[in-house]
């Protein structure tokens, strides 16, 4: 969640909601992987 909140200004609302939902559901590894992929693409 800390990484997600630090990058909140870079993400769209939908991306943030999706990644936050993954973390809440317990899929922290998947959320980290998705965040890294989004940041690498530059979106």
Backbone as JSON, one array per atom type, in Angstrom:
{
  "sequence": "XXXXXXXXXXXXXXXXXXXXXXXXXXXXXXXXXXXXXXXXXXX",
  "N": [[0.83, -1.19, 0.0], [2.03, 1.18, 0.66], [3.82, 1.78, -1.44], [1.96, 2.03, -3.45], [0.45, 4.26, -2.67], [2.46, 6.19, -2.79], [2.83, 6.46, -5.49], [0.45, 7.36, -6.44], [-0.24, 9.76, -7.74], [0.7, 9.35, -10.28], [-0.81, 7.37, -11.38], [-3.89, 6.49, -13.07], [-7.34, 6.96, -12.04], [-8.73, 4.55, -12.31], [-6.68, 2.64, -12.54], [-5.5, 2.91, -10.01], [-7.63, 2.13, -8.32], [-7.96, -0.53, -9.13], [-5.46, -1.73, -8.46], [-5.44, -1.25, -5.7], [-7.65, -2.75, -4.94], [-6.67, -5.3, -5.47], [-4.67, -5.49, -3.51], [-6.19, -5.33, -1.15], [-7.65, -7.64, -1.42], [-5.71, -9.48, -0.99], [-3.78, -10.11, -2.82], [-0.97, -9.2, -3.01], [1.49, -9.54, -4.31], [0.71, -9.64, -6.99], [-0.34, -7.07, -7.3], [1.96, -5.52, -6.92], [3.46, -6.36, -9.11], [1.82, -5.46, -11.2], [1.89, -2.69, -10.71], [4.6, -2.11, -11.16], [4.75, -2.76, -13.87], [3.02, -0.83, -14.99], [4.37, 1.53, -14.3], [6.75, 1.19, -15.73], [5.85, 1.31, -18.36], [5.09, 3.93, -18.52], [2.62, 5.1, -18.28]],
  "CA": [[0.0, 0.0, 0.0], [2.89, 2.35, 0.74], [4.27, 2.07, -2.81], [0.79, 2.43, -4.22], [0.13, 5.65, -2.3], [3.54, 7.07, -3.25], [2.7, 6.61, -6.94], [-0.95, 7.65, -6.74], [-0.35, 10.87, -8.69], [1.09, 8.87, -11.62], [-1.82, 6.42, -11.84], [-5.26, 6.95, -13.3], [-8.24, 6.52, -10.98], [-9.06, 3.14, -12.49], [-5.5, 1.85, -12.2], [-5.34, 2.94, -8.56], [-8.68, 1.31, -7.73], [-7.68, -1.93, -9.44], [-4.34, -2.19, -7.66], [-5.86, -1.22, -4.3], [-8.52, -3.91, -4.78], [-5.82, -6.49, -5.41], [-4.01, -5.51, -2.2], [-7.2, -5.63, -0.14], [-8.03, -9.04, -1.6], [-4.61, -10.32, -0.57], [-2.87, -10.38, -3.94], [0.03, -8.14, -2.94], [2.48, -9.78, -5.35], [0.11, -9.25, -8.26], [-0.44, -5.62, -7.32], [3.31, -5.0, -7.14], [3.82, -6.65, -10.5], [1.04, -4.55, -12.03], [2.4, -1.33, -10.51], [5.88, -2.03, -11.86], [4.47, -2.77, -15.31], [2.44, 0.47, -15.34], [5.42, 2.54, -14.19], [7.7, 0.98, -16.83], [5.23, 1.77, -19.6], [5.02, 5.39, -18.48], [1.24, 5.57, -18.3]],
  "C": [[0.87, 1.25, 0.0], [3.38, 2.76, -0.66], [3.12, 2.59, -3.66], [0.44, 3.89, -3.93], [1.2, 6.62, -2.76], [3.41, 7.38, -4.74], [1.29, 6.97, -7.37], [-1.1, 8.75, -7.78], [0.0, 10.46, -10.12], [-0.01, 8.01, -12.23], [-3.14, 7.1, -12.16], [-6.12, 6.43, -12.15], [-8.51, 5.02, -11.08], [-7.89, 2.24, -12.14], [-5.32, 1.77, -10.69], [-6.37, 2.03, -7.88], [-8.42, -0.18, -7.94], [-6.57, -2.48, -8.56], [-4.69, -2.23, -6.17], [-6.76, -2.42, -4.01], [-7.73, -5.2, -4.69], [-5.16, -6.61, -4.04], [-5.0, -5.91, -1.11], [-7.61, -7.1, -0.21], [-6.91, -10.01, -1.22], [-3.6, -10.65, -1.66], [-1.81, -9.27, -4.03], [1.08, -8.3, -4.04], [1.96, -9.35, -6.72], [0.0, -7.75, -8.4], [0.92, -4.99, -7.56], [3.75, -5.2, -8.57], [3.1, -5.7, -11.45], [1.54, -3.12, -11.93], [3.72, -1.14, -11.25], [5.66, -1.95, -13.36], [3.92, -1.42, -15.77], [3.52, 1.55, -15.32], [6.45, 2.42, -15.31], [7.14, 1.48, -18.15], [5.14, 3.28, -19.66], [3.62, 5.94, -18.55], [0.94, 6.1, -16.96]]
}
